[in-house]
Amino acid sequence: MKRLPILALLPVCLLLIGCTTTQRQQQPAALTSEQALTEVVKLASESVDANLFAPLTLEELLPPQAQLFVDLEEIPLFSDQLSLWNDQVLLAYRQVVLQIPALVQDAVGKVTWQQPDQLVKGGNQSATTYFLEDQGKFLSQGIRIMLTDALKQSQITWDLILKRYAIWREATMLWGRAPLPEITVSVDEHLFDLCIATYYAELGVQEAQARTTPVPKGSGSFLELFQQDVQP
């Protein structure tokens, strides 16, 4: 049996090495897309302004059943209590917004991105949409826990508001006035729904801003991936 010269085997070795190298170069493409989707969600969460809820008015914070509270100026100190409650709720929202990025980082790490390359080339909020579909329940539960804790002080004020309103309602009925509606609504669910809807919408806005902000070509930023054939 003849032995082939080493030089004769060299082209075959180079071909095999080349195939292996090509496979190694092609394999990370999907991983890079997954990492980019993960990182853009994290970046979006970190970019949400802590004062996101500051522009909300008292009318927006009050549940629909309690909207008449705004016009009850006859009740002594009632407007002061409403103002205090308003400030306490906004402070609670701010505290929660500052805590959510850590929760998002935990949740997004559990996402299995299906067809990540298509998501990268999809709409400017595709990562947020997929993330919320996959981990929205986990994220909402975490936010509910944080918000419930942050709203403890405002809940005390809300109970006082309801008591003062109930006393005034009874008094006006004794005076012969038209009865005011009975209000015993819990405000927690309304504030939670408002928090979730507002924050999730802003998360998508921040993703879109990150994906469309120009990044120098060759910078090595993961954001470069989102600026290739992006659909609106």
C-alpha positions in Angstrom: 0.0 0.0 0.0 1.4 3.3 -1.1 1.6 6.3 1.2 0.5 9.6 -0.3 2.9 12.4 0.1 2.0 14.9 2.7 1.9 17.7 0.0 -0.7 15.7 -1.8 -2.9 15.5 1.2 -2.6 19.3 1.9 -5.4 20.4 -0.4 -7.8 17.9 1.2 -6.9 19.1 4.7 -7.4 22.7 3.7 -10.8 21.9 2.2 -11.9 20.2 5.4 -10.7 23.1 7.5 -12.4 25.5 5.2 -15.8 23.6 5.6 -15.4 23.5 9.4 -14.6 27.3 9.5 -17.6 28.1 7.3 -19.9 26.1 9.6 -18.5 27.9 12.6 -19.0 31.2 10.9 -22.5 30.5 9.9 -23.7 29.0 13.2 -23.5 32.2 15.4 -25.8 34.1 13.0 -28.9 32.9 14.8 -27.3 33.5 18.2 -26.4 37.0 17.2 -30.0 37.8 16.3 -31.2 36.3 19.6 -28.8 38.3 21.5 -29.7 41.5 19.7 -33.4 40.9 20.4 -32.7 40.3 24.0 -30.4 43.3 24.3 -32.9 45.7 22.6 -35.6 44.8 25.0 -33.3 45.4 28.0 -32.2 48.7 26.5 -35.8 49.7 25.9 -36.7 49.0 29.5 -33.7 50.9 30.8 -34.6 53.9 28.5 -38.1 54.4 29.9 -38.2 57.7 31.8 -38.7 57.3 35.5 -41.3 60.1 35.3 -43.3 58.3 32.6 -46.5 58.7 34.7 -45.9 62.3 35.8 -48.1 63.9 33.1 -51.2 61.9 34.2 -54.0 64.0 35.7 -56.2 63.2 38.7 -59.0 62.4 36.3 -56.9 59.8 34.6 -55.8 58.2 37.9 -59.3 58.0 39.3 -61.4 54.9 38.4 -64.4 55.7 36.2 -66.8 55.3 39.2 -65.0 57.9 41.2 -64.7 60.6 38.6 -67.3 62.8 40.4 -64.8 63.2 43.2 -63.1 65.9 41.2 -66.1 68.2 41.4 -66.9 67.7 45.1 -65.4 71.0 46.4 -68.0 71.3 49.2 -66.5 68.5 51.2 -64.0 69.9 53.8 -60.4 69.0 53.0 -61.6 66.5 50.3 -59.6 68.2 47.6 -56.5 68.1 49.8 -56.8 64.4 50.3 -57.3 63.8 46.6 -54.2 65.9 45.9 -52.2 63.9 48.4 -53.4 60.6 47.0 -52.5 61.8 43.5 -49.0 62.6 44.6 -48.6 59.3 46.4 -49.8 57.3 43.4 -47.3 59.1 41.0 -44.5 58.5 43.5 -45.4 54.8 43.6 -45.5 54.6 39.8 -42.0 56.2 39.7 -40.6 53.7 42.2 -42.0 50.8 40.1 -40.6 52.1 36.8 -37.2 52.2 38.4 -37.5 48.6 39.5 -39.0 47.1 36.3 -35.7 46.9 34.3 -34.3 44.3 36.7 -37.6 42.3 36.2 -37.4 42.7 32.4 -33.8 41.4 32.5 -34.8 38.3 34.3 -37.9 37.7 32.1 -36.2 38.3 28.8 -33.5 35.8 29.7 -36.2 33.1 29.7 -37.4 33.9 26.1 -36.8 31.4 23.4 -36.8 33.5 20.2 -38.5 31.7 17.4 -37.2 32.8 13.9 -35.0 35.5 15.4 -33.7 36.6 12.0 -37.2 37.5 10.9 -37.9 39.3 14.1 -34.8 41.4 13.6 -36.0 42.4 10.2 -39.6 42.8 11.3 -41.4 45.9 12.6 -39.6 48.3 14.9 -41.5 46.9 18.0 -41.3 43.2 17.1 -39.0 42.3 20.0 -41.3 44.0 22.5 -44.4 42.3 21.0 -42.8 38.9 21.0 -41.4 39.4 24.5 -44.8 40.4 26.0 -46.5 37.5 24.3 -44.0 35.1 25.7 -43.3 36.6 29.2 -46.2 39.0 29.7 -47.8 37.0 32.4 -44.6 36.6 34.4 -43.8 40.3 33.9 -47.3 41.5 34.9 -47.3 39.3 38.0 -44.0 40.9 39.1 -45.2 44.4 38.4 -48.3 43.7 40.4 -46.3 42.7 43.4 -44.1 45.7 43.2 -47.0 48.1 42.6 -49.1 46.7 45.5 -46.2 47.3 47.8 -45.5 50.8 46.5 -49.2 51.8 46.8 -49.6 51.0 50.5 -49.4 54.6 51.6 -51.8 55.8 48.9 -54.2 53.0 49.8 -54.5 54.4 53.4 -55.3 57.8 51.9 -57.8 56.3 49.5 -59.7 54.6 52.4 -59.9 58.0 54.2 -61.3 59.5 51.0 -64.0 56.9 50.7 -64.9 57.4 54.4 -65.1 61.1 54.1 -67.2 60.8 50.9 -69.6 58.3 52.7 -70.1 60.7 55.6 -70.8 63.6 53.2 -73.2 61.4 51.2 -75.2 60.5 54.4 -75.3 64.2 55.4 -76.6 65.4 52.1 -79.4 62.8 52.2 -80.4 64.1 55.6 -80.5 67.6 54.2 -82.9 66.5 51.6 -80.6 66.7 48.6 -80.5 64.3 45.7 -78.5 61.3 46.9 -75.0 60.9 45.7 -74.1 57.4 44.3 -72.6 55.0 46.7 -68.9 54.4 45.9 -66.9 51.6 47.5 -64.7 50.8 44.5 -61.2 49.4 45.0 -58.7 51.5 43.1 -55.9 48.9 43.0 -57.1 47.1 39.8 -57.6 50.4 37.9 -54.1 51.6 38.8 -52.6 48.3 37.9 -54.2 48.2 34.5 -53.2 51.8 33.9 -49.6 51.0 34.9 -49.4 47.9 32.6 -51.0 49.6 29.6 -48.9 52.7 29.8 -45.6 51.0 30.5 -46.0 48.3 27.8 -46.8 50.9 25.2 -43.8 53.0 26.2 -41.5 49.9 26.1 -42.5 49.5 22.4 -41.8 53.1 21.8 -38.4 52.9 23.3 -37.5 49.8 21.3 -38.5 51.6 18.1 -36.3 54.6 19.0 -33.4 52.4 19.7 -33.7 50.4 16.5 -34.1 53.6 14.3 -31.3 55.6 15.9 -28.4 55.7 13.4 -25.4 53.6 14.5 -22.0 54.0 12.7 -21.4 51.1 10.4 -18.7 48.8 11.8 -19.2 50.1 15.4 -19.9 46.6 16.6 -23.2 47.6 18.2 -26.0 45.0 18.1 -28.2 47.8 16.9 -26.6 47.6 13.5 -28.5 44.4 12.9 -31.8 46.2 13.1 -30.9 48.8 10.5 -30.7 46.3 7.6 -33.8 46.0 5.5 -36.0 47.1 8.4 -39.8 47.2 7.7 -41.9 50.0 9.1 
